[in-house]
């Protein structure tokens, strides 16, 4: 337990799943990205550990999940000769950032200011060099966190499922999406759900094939173990939607859910079937599934590089709604060390990359300067 004059905090590990889940149950607004099960997906033994930081002032709480990542093998530790164990912190793939059970107003602002100060003090004591936050577009929590420097990264799109019918959904699609949905209904293909366990092999094949077609960033080539862990840890919170040509899946997507929200997670397709626009039908079918089960929003995410063609595609499912804002946050806990590294090694790479010492190009750059 960590105490200050006005509050106290604790760090809950992923091995304390019951405690983690109990604390989350006190939050009026939360999501699957905050669950112990989801954060555990990104743990790597000896490299990164999922934690939940909980700050309390009486009944008022701020909770914050993140990955504590070891810098043991990091270039910055070697370059600066830093003694002891060093770490940095980042939100897992997806969305997160701190949330609270306290309504907006002066009490909330004071609570977050105290939380931010205590979290920074704990990070410095643990030799956490930097913090990187992926804020949640549906929660809009970037404005709450005063301790980090924030910037708008891109926009995302969501489908409002509340009180909707299938006809209501399509009414708000762009004209091209409407046309493709109508065309799909005359196809020989079938759309439905499948067991994530039984359909995993076919999904992985579709996913990797799609990444190859798109010449995707290596970041998106998740190892097979990631998919297996996702299916295992998110049982009951993961749906696999498929489009089949007879017995053969030709397109599929994984949708994560925790009431009241659903999230379009990963997808794949066979190129030779793209003239049927199968991804559009998958999203449409998943939306109908969500309506039947009382979900309120289906978050589709954003583009690859900003407000690009992929974002326009997703926005086409909710043309009547304003886009959501996806913010990033960053904080340097040891600015003198970070500046020393940036001055010596940052000139050869994009200085906007954060944290700079994790830039993919720095490994080869270090070799050329050694």
N, C-alpha and C positions, 0 to 999 in steps of 0.2 A: 504494500500500500504506500502511495506517495502522497504526502500531505502538504498543504499550504495554509495560510492564515484564513482563507475563505472556502477552500474546497479540498477534495482529495481525489486521487486517481488510482487506477489499477490497470495492468496489462494482462489480458486474457489470451492464452495461447490456443492454437487450433486443437490441441489435445483436450481442451476443456470445453467440449462442444455444448454440454448442457448449460454451463454458465454463459457462454456466448449467446446461445439461443434465448435464454431467459432475459438477458439484457435487451436484446433486440425486440422482444415482445412488449417492452415498455415504450417503444417508439411508435407514434401514431402514423408516421410515414416511413416506410422502409421498402426494400426491394431484394430480389434474389442476389444482387451483387453484394449485399451486406451479410449474407449468411455464411456461417462457418463452412458449410459444404462447398460453396462456390470458391471462397478464398483458398481453401485447401487444394484446389486444383492446380494452383500455381506454385506450390511449395516444391523446392528441390533440396534434398537433404544436403546439409553443409553449405548451401548457397543462399537460399531464401526461405524465410519462415513467415507464415501468416499470423498476424496479431490483431487484437481489437483493443484499442485504447479507450478507456471509459473514464470520463471526468464527471464528478458529482459535486453539486452544492445542494444539500438537502434532497428534495425530490426532483430537482432539475438535473438533467444529464446531457452530455455530448458524447456520442460514440463514433469511433473512427477506425475502420478496418484498413489494413495496408500490408505490404510485404516488407519485412526487414531483410535487406539484401547484403550479404557479406561482400566486403571489398578486399578480401584477403589476396585474391589474385589480380586485383585491379591495377591498371597502369598508374593511376595517380598515387597509390600507396607506394609503389616501387619508385616512381619518379621523384617523389618528395621525401622518401625514406621515412614514412610515418611509422612510429612505433605502436605496438599493441594491435588490438582488433578494431577495425573501422567498418562502418556500414553506411548504406543510404536507404531511403524509404521511397516506395512508389505504390500507387494504386495498381492492383492487378488489371489485366486486359479487360476493358469494359469501362465501368463507371463506378464512382464512389465518392470519397470526401466525407467530412464530418456531418452528422445529422443530430438533431436534438428533439426532445419532447416538450420544449418550451416554445410557446407561441411568439410570433414576431412582436417586437417592442423593445423598450429599454432593458428589461431583464434579460432578454435573449442576447442583446448586444454585449452586455456586461459579462454574461456567461461565456460567450465565445471568446471574448478578449482574455478572460482568465484561463480558459482552456488553452488558447494559443500560447500564452506565456508559459504555462506549466508544461505543455507538450514540448516546446522548444527547449526548456531547461532539462527535461528528461532526455531529449535527443542529444544534447551537448554532453550530458553525463555519460551517455552510452557511446559517444564518439560517432554519432550519425552526421555525416558530412552534408548531405542534401536531402531535400524532400520534394517529390513530384506527385501532383494530385491530378487525377482525371475526374472532374466534377460531373454530377449526374444531371442530364438535361431535363428530366421530368421533375426532379426535386428542386432544381434551381438553387443549389446550395453554395454556389461560388461566392455570392455576395455576403455570406455569413462569416467567412473565414478571414479575419483581418491580418493574420500572420504571414500570408503568402502573397507573392506577386501574381496577379491573375491576368490572363489574356484570352480573348475569344479565339478559339481554334477553328471552328466551323459550325454549321447548322445541322440539325438532325430532323427527322420526320416521324410522326406517330399518327396512327389511325385511332380516332375516338370511337370506341365500341358501345358507349353508354346509350341505351334505348334505341339501338340501331337494328335494322333488318338488313337482309342481303340487298334489297332494292335501295335502301338508304346508303349502303356502302358504295355501290356502283354509281349512285348519283353524284358522288363527290370525287370519282376517279376522273383523270384527264381523258380526253376523247380517244387517245391511242390505247390506253389501258382498257377502256370500255370495249373498243373494237376487238382487241386481242382476247378478252374474256369470252365474248360472243363467238369468236372464231374457234376457240379451244373447245367449246361445247359440241362442235361438229367433228372433232378429232376422234381417232380410235383409242385415245389414251384415257386412263382412269386415274383419279386423284383420291387419296385417302391417307389414313395414318398407318403406321407400322410400329412394332415393338422396337425401341431403340437398341435393345440387346441383339435381337435377331437381324435387324437391318443395318447393323453397324458396318460390316465389311463392305456392303454395297455402297453405303454412304461415303466411306473413306475413299473408295475408288473414284466416285463421282467428284468428291471434293478435290483430291489431288489432280485429277484430270482438268478440272476447271482452273485451278491455280496455274497449271502448266499453260493452258490456253491463254490466260491473262498475263502470263509472264510476271506473276505476282512477286512482291517483295519476299525475300526468304523468311521474314518475320511471320508470315501467314502460313508457312509450311509446318503446322503443328505436328509433333511426332504422334505415332499411333497410340502411344501410352496416354497422351492427353485426351484423345477421344474415348479411350477405354475408361479413364478416370472420370470423365464427364458423365458417362452413362452410369457408372457405379455410384458416384457421390450425389448425383442429382435425380435419383430415382423418385418418381412421383412429381418431379418439377421440370421434366423434359419431355417434349413430344417430337416425334419424327414424322414429318409429312412427306409423302412420296407421290410421284406421278409415274405410272407404269405403262409400258407397252407390253401387254400380256402379262407375263410373269417377271419381266425385267424392269427394274427401276431405271428411269432415264433422267430424273431430276428429283432432288430431295432437299429438305432444309430442316435444321434443328431449331426448335423454339423453346426457350426457357420461360418459366412462369412462376410467379409468387404473387398471389392476389394482393392488389387488384391489377397488376400489370403483366404483360407478356413482352418478350424480347426476341426479335429475329436474330439468331445467333450466327450460324454458318450454313452455307448452301453449296450445292454443286449440280452440274447438269452435263448432258452429252451434247456436244456441239451440233451434231446432225439433226437434233430435234428443236433447235432454237427458233425455227420458223413458227412453232406453235406457242412461243412465249411461255414456257412452262413455269418460270419463276413467278410470273404475274399470277398464274392460277394457284400456285402454292401459297402466296401471300393472301390471296382472296379466300382460299379454303381455310387457312389458319385463322383468319379474321372471323369467319363464320363459326368455327369451332370455339373461339373465345367468347363470342356473343352468347352462344348456348350455355356457357359455363359461368357467365356473370363477370367476365373481365371487363375492365373499364378502358384500358388503352393498350394498343399493340405498337410498341416502339420498334421502328425499322432501322434506326441508326442514320448515319450520314454517308458521305462519300469517302473515296480513298484519300484524296489530297485536299479536300475542302468542299466548296459548293460546286462539285463537278457533275459529270453526266450521271454517275451513280446516285448522287444526291437528288438530281432532277427526276430520276426514275422512281425513287422512293417517295419524293414529294408528290408525284403523280397519283398516289393513293389517298391523298388528303388535301386536295387543292383549295378547300375552303378554310383551312387552318393555317395560322402563321407558323413558320418554322421554329423549332426549339433551338436554344443556344447551348453549345457545348464548349465549356471553359476548361482551361488548364491552369494549374497553379504550381508555383515553384518557390522554394526557399533554400538559401544557402546558410547553413548553421555555422560554418567556419569560413567566413568570407576572405580572410587573409590567405588561408591555404588555397582556396579556390582561385583567387586572383593570381597567386604565384604560379599555379598550374596553367591558367589561361594565358598569362603573359608569355610563358615559355613554349607552350605546345599548341595554343589555340589559333595561331596565324594560318595554319595550313588546312583548317577545316571550317565548316559552317558554325560560327559562334552562337547561332540561335539554338543549336542542339543542346538539350538539357537532360541530364547533366553532361557537360562537355566531355568529361573523361570517359564516358561510355560511348562516344562517337565511334561507329564501326571502322572509320578510316584511321583511327589513331594507332592501331596495332602496327600497320605497315609504315606509318609515318615515324613511329618511334624507332623502327629498325633502320630507316634511312638516316636518322639523326644520331644514331648511336656510334 
